[in-house]
């Protein structure tokens, strides 16, 4: 005699439970099934933060879950980055980081809370920040060659501003000194904004800094833009030469990237990469970031991984060759 339908249904449900127990991955809800946190290891308002908030807005829609930006600044970006390095590699805690934390800090600080390469899963190289060489308008130089000539003719009278020893501002200038033989005075500040203000005021004469901070005063006539530091001219500033066109071999590129903790499932990394690249391909995003001097990119995790490894070796050697050190945190 055939058993009642309710009995057969109960046996079927029980069998499904056994299968789910044996295959826990099949029983889990598809990622993401809860909010995602994007850690920004810098204060709000900077270009990293702006980019993270653009990503969070569009990813919240495309992924169907809230993507929340959390600023955890301090210790040259190491505090926020360390949070992600220690997080579970489940795709719910991600980092919007920069080249300084992953390729420079390990050579600058003795006691790092993570390895810039090994502690993270590279997801996507997000953007290049146009890194500019600007001078106060009182400096009689309209290009790199004229600036070198002026600085050599006035030893000790040219000072460059930076956001502190070990910052990309500082390393850009130190590399410039090494490549040209120019000797300048270093004036460190507590961040990029006061460094810009004092260069505008003429208390310092030279600044290497992201276009996100310098282009507005350049357009206002308060600073003079004479070059960019990347290997090639920026498509955002095609008429502005590179430093390397005058000083062969000079190059310093500043990038932003998306990371997860090491050990993330490659399929999850690939899914995130595609979702992020879709956001960065949107014309309105390209324009919004371009307006502040940020060139968005389209990369694979593998391409970004190669950039990460290459730059870690490059800047480790550069920093040690320059003899740059900073106090431990």
C-alpha positions as CSV (number, residue, x, y, z in Angstrom):
1,X,0.0,0.0,0.0
2,X,1.4,3.4,-1.0
3,X,2.3,5.7,1.9
4,X,0.4,9.0,2.3
5,X,1.7,12.0,0.3
6,X,2.6,13.9,3.6
7,X,4.8,11.0,4.6
8,X,6.6,10.9,1.3
9,X,7.1,14.7,1.4
10,X,8.6,14.4,4.9
11,X,11.0,11.7,3.7
12,X,12.0,13.9,0.7
13,X,12.6,17.0,2.9
14,X,14.7,14.9,5.2
15,X,16.8,13.6,2.3
16,X,17.4,17.2,1.1
17,X,18.6,18.1,4.6
18,X,21.1,15.2,4.5
19,X,22.4,16.4,1.1
20,X,22.6,20.0,2.4
21,X,24.6,18.8,5.4
22,X,27.0,16.9,3.2
23,X,27.3,19.8,0.8
24,X,27.3,22.9,3.0
25,X,28.4,25.1,0.2
26,X,25.2,24.3,-1.7
27,X,23.1,25.2,1.4
28,X,24.7,28.6,1.9
29,X,22.9,31.7,0.4
30,X,24.6,33.1,-2.7
31,X,27.1,36.0,-2.0
32,X,26.3,38.7,-1.0
33,X,23.5,37.9,1.5
34,X,24.4,40.8,3.9
35,X,26.0,44.3,3.8
36,X,29.5,44.7,2.5
37,X,32.0,47.1,4.2
38,X,34.6,49.0,2.1
39,X,37.4,50.2,4.5
40,X,39.1,53.4,3.5
41,X,42.4,53.8,5.5
42,X,42.3,57.6,5.1
43,X,40.1,60.4,6.4
44,X,36.9,61.4,4.6
45,X,37.0,63.9,1.7
46,X,40.2,62.7,-0.1
47,X,40.2,61.2,-3.6
48,X,40.4,57.6,-2.2
49,X,37.3,58.3,-0.1
50,X,35.5,59.9,-3.1
51,X,36.2,56.9,-5.3
52,X,35.1,54.4,-2.6
53,X,31.8,56.3,-2.2
54,X,31.2,56.2,-5.9
55,X,31.8,52.5,-5.9
56,X,29.6,51.9,-2.9
57,X,26.7,53.7,-4.5
58,X,26.8,51.7,-7.7
59,X,27.7,48.4,-6.2
60,X,24.8,48.6,-3.7
61,X,22.5,48.6,-6.8
62,X,24.3,46.0,-8.9
63,X,25.0,43.5,-6.0
64,X,21.6,44.0,-4.3
65,X,23.1,44.6,-0.9
66,X,24.2,47.7,1.0
67,X,27.9,48.6,0.4
68,X,29.0,50.8,3.2
69,X,32.2,53.0,3.3
70,X,34.0,53.0,6.7
71,X,36.9,55.4,7.2
72,X,39.6,54.0,9.5
73,X,42.5,56.4,9.2
74,X,45.8,56.6,11.0
75,X,49.4,55.3,10.9
76,X,49.9,56.2,7.2
77,X,47.0,54.0,6.2
78,X,48.2,51.0,8.2
79,X,45.4,50.9,10.7
80,X,42.5,50.5,8.2
81,X,44.6,48.2,6.0
82,X,45.4,45.9,8.9
83,X,41.7,45.5,9.7
84,X,41.1,44.0,6.2
85,X,44.2,41.9,6.4
86,X,42.8,40.3,9.6
87,X,39.2,39.9,8.3
88,X,37.6,36.7,7.1
89,X,38.2,36.2,3.4
90,X,34.5,36.0,2.7
91,X,34.0,39.1,0.6
92,X,32.2,41.2,3.2
93,X,35.2,43.3,4.4
94,X,37.2,44.9,1.5
95,X,39.8,47.6,1.3
96,X,40.1,50.6,-1.1
97,X,43.8,51.2,-0.6
98,X,46.7,52.9,-2.3
99,X,50.1,52.1,-3.5
100,X,51.8,53.7,-0.5
101,X,50.3,51.2,2.1
102,X,51.1,48.2,-0.1
103,X,54.4,49.0,-1.8
104,X,56.1,51.7,0.4
105,X,55.2,51.3,4.0
106,X,57.0,48.0,4.5
107,X,60.3,49.7,3.7
108,X,59.5,52.8,5.8
109,X,58.3,51.2,9.0
110,X,60.0,48.5,11.0
111,X,56.9,47.0,12.7
112,X,54.3,46.5,10.0
113,X,51.0,44.8,11.0
114,X,50.7,43.1,7.6
115,X,52.6,42.3,4.4
116,X,51.5,44.6,1.7
117,X,51.5,41.8,-0.9
118,X,51.0,38.5,0.9
119,X,48.3,39.6,3.3
120,X,45.8,40.6,0.6
121,X,43.9,39.3,-2.4
122,X,44.2,41.9,-5.2
123,X,40.8,42.4,-6.8
124,X,41.3,45.4,-9.2
125,X,43.6,48.3,-9.8
126,X,41.0,51.0,-9.8
127,X,42.7,54.2,-10.9
128,X,45.8,56.3,-11.4
129,X,46.0,59.6,-9.7
130,X,47.6,62.3,-11.8
131,X,50.7,63.2,-9.8
132,X,51.7,66.8,-10.5
133,X,54.8,69.0,-10.2
134,X,53.7,72.5,-9.3
135,X,55.6,75.7,-8.3
136,X,54.6,78.9,-6.8
137,X,54.2,81.6,-9.5
138,X,57.1,83.6,-8.1
139,X,59.5,80.9,-9.3
140,X,60.7,81.9,-12.8
141,X,60.3,78.5,-14.3
142,X,57.7,77.3,-16.9
143,X,59.1,73.8,-17.4
144,X,61.3,71.2,-15.7
145,X,64.5,72.3,-17.4
146,X,64.1,75.9,-16.3
147,X,63.3,74.8,-12.7
148,X,66.4,72.7,-12.5
149,X,68.5,75.6,-13.8
150,X,66.9,78.0,-11.3
151,X,67.3,75.6,-8.3
152,X,71.0,74.9,-9.2
153,X,71.6,78.7,-9.5
154,X,70.0,79.3,-6.1
155,X,71.2,76.6,-3.7
156,X,69.4,76.6,-0.4
157,X,66.7,79.0,-1.6
158,X,64.2,76.4,-2.9
159,X,62.1,74.5,-0.5
160,X,59.6,71.7,-1.3
161,X,56.5,70.9,0.8
162,X,55.3,67.4,1.6
163,X,52.7,65.6,3.7
164,X,55.7,64.1,5.7
165,X,58.8,62.1,5.2
166,X,57.9,58.9,3.4
167,X,54.8,60.3,1.7
168,X,54.5,60.2,-2.1
169,X,55.0,64.0,-2.1
170,X,58.3,63.5,-0.3
171,X,59.5,60.5,-2.4
172,X,58.7,62.3,-5.6
173,X,60.9,65.2,-4.6
174,X,63.7,63.0,-3.2
175,X,63.7,61.0,-6.4
176,X,63.9,64.3,-8.3
177,X,66.9,65.4,-6.3
178,X,68.6,62.1,-6.9
179,X,68.0,62.2,-10.6
180,X,69.0,65.8,-11.2
181,X,71.6,66.7,-8.6
182,X,69.4,69.5,-7.3
183,X,69.5,70.2,-3.5
184,X,66.4,71.5,-1.8
185,X,65.1,72.1,1.7
186,X,62.3,69.8,2.8
187,X,59.4,71.3,4.7
188,X,57.0,68.6,6.1
189,X,53.4,69.2,6.9
190,X,50.6,67.2,8.6
191,X,48.9,66.3,5.4
192,X,48.6,67.4,1.8
193,X,46.2,70.3,2.3
194,X,48.5,72.5,4.4
195,X,51.4,71.6,2.0
196,X,49.3,73.0,-0.9
197,X,48.3,76.1,1.1
198,X,51.9,77.0,2.0
199,X,53.1,76.5,-1.6
200,X,50.3,78.8,-2.7
201,X,51.4,81.3,-0.1
202,X,55.0,81.1,-1.3
203,X,56.4,79.8,2.0
204,X,57.6,76.8,-0.1
205,X,58.3,76.9,-3.8
206,X,57.8,73.4,-5.0
207,X,55.2,70.6,-4.5
208,X,54.7,67.2,-6.0
209,X,51.1,66.2,-5.3
210,X,48.0,64.6,-6.6
211,X,46.0,66.7,-9.1
212,X,43.1,66.2,-6.8
213,X,44.8,68.8,-4.5
214,X,46.7,71.0,-7.0
215,X,44.6,71.5,-10.1
216,X,42.1,73.9,-8.5
217,X,44.8,76.3,-7.5
218,X,46.5,75.8,-10.8
219,X,43.3,76.8,-12.7
220,X,42.9,79.8,-10.3
221,X,46.5,81.0,-11.2
222,X,47.8,80.4,-7.7
223,X,50.2,77.6,-8.7
224,X,52.0,76.8,-12.0
225,X,51.8,73.3,-13.3
226,X,55.0,72.3,-15.1
227,X,54.9,68.5,-15.3
228,X,53.4,65.2,-14.3
229,X,55.4,62.3,-12.8
230,X,54.0,59.3,-14.6
231,X,55.9,57.4,-17.3
232,X,53.4,58.7,-19.9
233,X,51.4,61.9,-20.3
234,X,48.1,61.8,-18.6
235,X,45.1,61.6,-20.9
236,X,43.5,64.0,-18.5
237,X,46.3,66.6,-19.2
238,X,47.6,65.7,-22.6
239,X,49.5,69.0,-23.1
240,X,51.4,68.7,-19.9
241,X,54.8,67.0,-20.2
242,X,56.2,64.3,-17.9
243,X,59.2,64.9,-15.7
244,X,60.8,62.0,-17.6
245,X,60.8,63.9,-20.9
246,X,63.4,66.1,-19.4
247,X,64.9,63.8,-16.8
248,X,65.2,60.3,-18.5
249,X,64.2,57.5,-16.2
250,X,62.2,59.6,-13.7
251,X,58.8,58.1,-13.0
252,X,56.5,57.8,-10.0
253,X,52.9,56.6,-10.5
254,X,50.2,56.7,-7.8
255,X,47.4,54.2,-8.0
256,X,44.4,53.1,-6.0
257,X,43.3,49.5,-5.7
258,X,40.6,47.2,-4.3
259,X,41.7,44.4,-2.0
260,X,40.3,41.6,0.1
261,X,42.0,39.5,2.7
262,X,44.4,36.8,1.5
263,X,42.7,33.5,0.9
264,X,39.6,34.7,-0.9
265,X,37.9,32.3,-3.3
266,X,39.2,33.2,-6.8
267,X,35.6,32.9,-8.1
268,X,34.5,35.6,-5.6
269,X,37.5,37.8,-6.5
270,X,36.5,37.5,-10.2
271,X,32.9,38.3,-9.5
272,X,33.9,41.4,-7.5
273,X,36.4,42.4,-10.3
274,X,33.7,42.3,-12.9
275,X,31.2,44.3,-10.7
276,X,33.8,46.9,-10.0
277,X,35.0,47.2,-13.6
278,X,31.3,47.7,-14.7
279,X,31.1,50.7,-12.4
280,X,34.4,52.2,-13.6
281,X,33.3,51.9,-17.2
282,X,30.2,54.1,-16.6
283,X,30.7,57.4,-18.5
284,X,29.5,59.5,-15.6
285,X,32.0,57.8,-13.3
286,X,34.9,58.3,-15.8
287,X,33.9,62.0,-16.0
288,X,33.4,62.5,-12.2
289,X,36.8,61.1,-11.4
290,X,38.5,62.7,-14.4
291,X,37.3,66.1,-13.2
292,X,39.4,65.7,-10.0
293,X,42.5,64.3,-11.8
294,X,41.8,60.6,-11.3
295,X,42.0,58.2,-14.4
296,X,39.9,55.1,-13.8
297,X,41.2,51.8,-15.2
298,X,39.9,48.4,-16.4
299,X,42.1,45.6,-15.0
300,X,42.0,41.9,-14.1
301,X,43.1,40.5,-10.7
302,X,46.1,39.0,-12.4
303,X,47.2,42.2,-14.0
304,X,46.8,44.0,-10.6
305,X,48.8,41.3,-8.9
306,X,51.7,41.9,-11.3
307,X,51.6,45.6,-10.7
308,X,51.6,45.1,-6.9
309,X,54.6,42.7,-6.9
310,X,56.5,44.9,-9.3
311,X,55.9,48.2,-7.4
312,X,56.7,46.6,-4.0
313,X,60.1,45.6,-5.3
314,X,60.6,49.0,-7.0
315,X,59.7,51.2,-4.1
316,X,61.4,49.1,-1.5
317,X,64.7,49.5,-3.5
318,X,64.1,53.2,-4.0
319,X,63.3,54.0,-0.4
320,X,66.4,52.0,0.8
321,X,68.6,53.7,-1.8
322,X,67.4,57.1,-0.7
323,X,67.9,56.2,2.9
324,X,64.4,57.3,3.9
325,X,63.2,56.2,7.3
326,X,60.3,57.3,9.5
327,X,59.6,56.8,13.2
328,X,57.7,53.6,14.1
329,X,54.0,53.9,14.8
